[in-house]
Amino acid sequence: MFRKMRSIALLSLIGLLLLAGCSDFNKVVKSTDYEYKFKKGIEYYEAGEFVRSGTLFQELINIYRGTSRADQIYYYYAKSMMGQRDYLMAVQYFRTLIREYPTSQFVEESQFMVGYCNYLLSPKVRLDQEVTLTAIDALQLYINLYPFSERVDEAHRLIDELRDKLVEKSFLSARLYYDFENYKASVVALENSLKEYPDSRYREELMFMLLKSKYLLAINSVEDKKELRLSSALDEYFAFVDEFPESKYRREAEKFYEDTSKLLNYNKESSNIK
């Protein structure tokens, strides 16, 4: 019984404190002392109360526009939006700060945050990766502009992570055609993936799928295209085994080589007879 009463008392106290806090915040919102609002906005931000700080700084943006404090207001409003995980809004105001106040002390950090917010917005691998590209561009621009910044290593790390996502996206997209046995489209997609990301961690698998796609495309081709496609498959075999002589796919690749060689010789003999 005593424990229950103590819990009720504790909840009541918390409720009173929340009401008092809301009452204090309402007084700040209604105040016409903008310097006071600014200081309270900083206090709320530093306390992690980002909704309250964001509310105050959003109002102060128009009040302080064109003044020496305007860049600071933009900065804290953008950071408050980050605290609320509204990264799109944060990016918008960081960019506005960079554009309108290029000499501000907050420009360097804002440039990094544009990249970082887009990094946080980067979607899952199977979705469109336009935001990922935007994040890479912004982070690379930051590195170019501030090569000696202490954040450069972090920017490089984030770029590597984002590029890994693009590599995986490219791999999955190329493999999709392969899985659906559309080998003509598969050849194009696999070649494009290898060309765009030559150091892909999926390179061995991509090259094997390209070899197999060319082989299967060749053996199922009409006669007037078969010899050229068989030759292309044979070239792909040599490229594959030269780069990955100990590949786990080597045995299957050898079978493609044997079949392709036999079919090429047969085609040449048939041509000579004619």
HELIX and SHEET records of a PDB file:
HELIX    1   1 PHE A    2  LYS A   30  1                                  29    
HELIX    2   2 TYR A   34  GLU A   46  1                                  13    
HELIX    3   3 PHE A   50  TYR A   64  1                                  15    
HELIX    4   4 ALA A   70  GLY A   83  1                                  14    
HELIX    5   5 TYR A   87  GLU A  100  1                                  14    
HELIX    6   6 VAL A  107  LEU A  121  1                                  15    
HELIX    7   7 GLU A  130  LEU A  145  1                                  16    
HELIX    8   8 VAL A  152  ASP A  179  1                                  28    
HELIX    9   9 TYR A  183  GLU A  196  1                                  14    
HELIX   10  10 ARG A  203  ILE A  219  1                                  17    
HELIX   11  11 GLU A  223  GLU A  243  1                                  21    
HELIX   12  12 ARG A  250  ILE A  273  1                                  24    
END                                                                             
